Amino acid sequence: MSEVLDTAYEIGMSLVQGVLPDNRPEILKKISQTDWSTEQCHLYHRFLFAWAEHIKPSLIVETGTDRGYSAIHLAMGRTSAKVISIDNRSLCSDQLNALNVPNVDTITEDSLKVVDRFEDHSIDLLFLDSLHTCEHLSKEIELYVPKVRPGSLVFVDDISMTGEMAQGWARVAYPKRSIPKLHVTGFGAFQV
Ligand SMILES: C[S@@+](CC[C@H](N)C(=O)[O-])C[C@H]1O[C@@H](n2cnc3c(N)ncnc32)[C@H](O)[C@@H]1O
């Protein structure tokens, strides 16, 4: 088993068990209290913040921006890193840009169409959370993994949300672990 996957699992479990103090800036704590859906995302948001703090990445890429709350956690976890968040809905880029986080850039496009903007082995942390179909997840993994620095982790949200996502996760052929209870719909990590 991989040491880095074990570390991610242990950090995730410390959050689930409530033994890690919440050291996030106030703005992030407020996001967790916005509504029922952000309350539900609270632990994996905290995990993304903690992981960005832990590994000290330079480049972080997220597919699937939505309201921008994961992106802002990643960005504030490592303020010297650049976070690039991709969503095909311009509303999502607008929402994230409105949060005014200096180290975040947005791309409004289909995630599968913009992979060439990234150099091989340049991404230190990749978070896949866009279209939740088996085919899209598998294609994102095929296209984006060559862009990830070898040894780094890729996180996948919602791996047990649907049968499609479970199938997509089952297809992941890299060393992997799911981190139980970090998100009610599942959260997985694999090592490139
Ligand atoms: C689950 S939400 C992302 C949540 C966000 N990562 C978070 O944790 O706060 C999924 C997002 O993926 C976007 N999406 C769906 N299909 C996409 C595609 N082909 N390319 C890029 N984004 C896509 C949707 O517009 C939606 O905002």
The ligand as a Gaussian input file, in Angstrom:
#p B3LYP/6-31G(d) Opt

LIG

0 1
 C      -20.690000      18.421000      -8.245000
 S      -20.546000      19.957000      -9.034000
 C      -18.923000      20.486000      -8.565000
 C      -18.792000      20.819000      -7.103000
 C      -17.498000      21.464000      -6.700000
 N      -16.349000      20.719000      -7.169000
 C      -17.412000      21.542000      -5.189000
 O      -16.985000      20.572000      -4.546000
 O      -17.762000      22.591000      -4.607000
 C      -20.341000      19.476000     -10.705000
 C      -20.056000      20.615000     -11.669000
 O      -19.545000      20.016000     -12.878000
 C      -19.921000      20.832000     -13.959000
 N      -19.809000      20.050000     -15.217000
 C      -20.681000      19.143000     -15.720000
 N      -20.218000      18.658000     -16.885000
 C      -19.020000      19.247000     -17.125000
 C      -18.060000      19.155000     -18.165000
 N      -18.244000      18.348000     -19.204000
 N      -16.943000      19.905000     -18.085000
 C      -16.758000      20.751000     -17.020000
 N      -17.635000      20.869000     -16.015000
 C      -18.754000      20.143000     -16.058000
 C      -21.337000      21.280000     -13.615000
 O      -21.665000      22.449000     -14.307000
 C      -21.272000      21.434000     -12.094000
 O      -21.089000      22.795000     -11.729000

